[in-house]
C-alpha cells in the first residue's frame, strides 16, 4: 500500500470517529436537556408557629412516594426578620428549582423568601399571605372567627416573650377534625413562638409574577377563613377550599393538600 493510500485511509478513519463523537455528544446533550426539563422541583415545607417538621409528615410521605425530594426544615420561630436570613441559607443549599410551601405563620416566610434563586411557585396552606408593612396579628384581627388569642399563654424570659398554646383548651382550635389524642400529642410537643412574630411588619410582598396556590380549610379556628380568602384573592392565588377542615389540614386532609402542592410543582 502506497503512502498516499495510507494517508487517505487514516483520514477516513479519523472522519468516521469524529462523526461518531459528534453524534454521541449531540445525543448526550439532548438527553441532559430532557432530564433537566423533566426533573421534579424540590418541595420545601415550612411549618407554622407551635409546630415542627412533623406537622407535614403525612404530606411528606406522599410527596416522596410520588418521586419528589422534600425538605422540611426546622423554622426558628423568632419572627420573620430573624427567620428569613436563616431559611435563605437553607434554600441556598438546595440546587435546582424549588416550590415553597408554608403553613400558617410559615406563609409569611414563603412570601419573604419568594425571590430566592430557583423558586418557581408558592403554596399557602391555611396560611398568612401578608404584604410588605403588614403584621400577622393585625391581619388576623381584621376578620372575625379566630379563637387563637384566648388560647395563648405568654412565657416571659430575660430576652423577651414567647407564646405557647394552652394544652387544655387549644386542641379543638387547631384540629377539630383530628382525633383528640392526635391534638394532645401535637400540644405536648409544641414549640412556642416569639410574640414578635405577630407584631413585627413583614418586609416583602411575594412577586406578582410567581404562580401562587392557597389551601383554605373552611373550619379553621386559628386563622379566620375570611382572612385567608381575602389574602389569597388579593395575592391572585388559585384557591382550593376544603370544607370543614381544621387549621391542621395537612394532618387531617393530607391527600388534598398534596394534590395542590403537586399541581404547583407541575
Secondary structure by P-SEA (a helix, b strand, c coil): ccaaaaaaaaaaaaaaaaaaaaaaaaaaaaaaaaaaaacccbbbbbbccccccccaaaaaaaaaaabbbbbbcccccccaaaaaaaaaaaaaacccbbbbbbccaaaaaaaaacccccccbbbbcccccccccccaaaaaaccccccccccbbbbbcccbbbbbcccccccccccccccaaaaaaaaabbbbbbccccccccccccccccbbbbbbccccccccaaaaaaaaaaaccccccccccccccccccaaaaaaaaaaaac
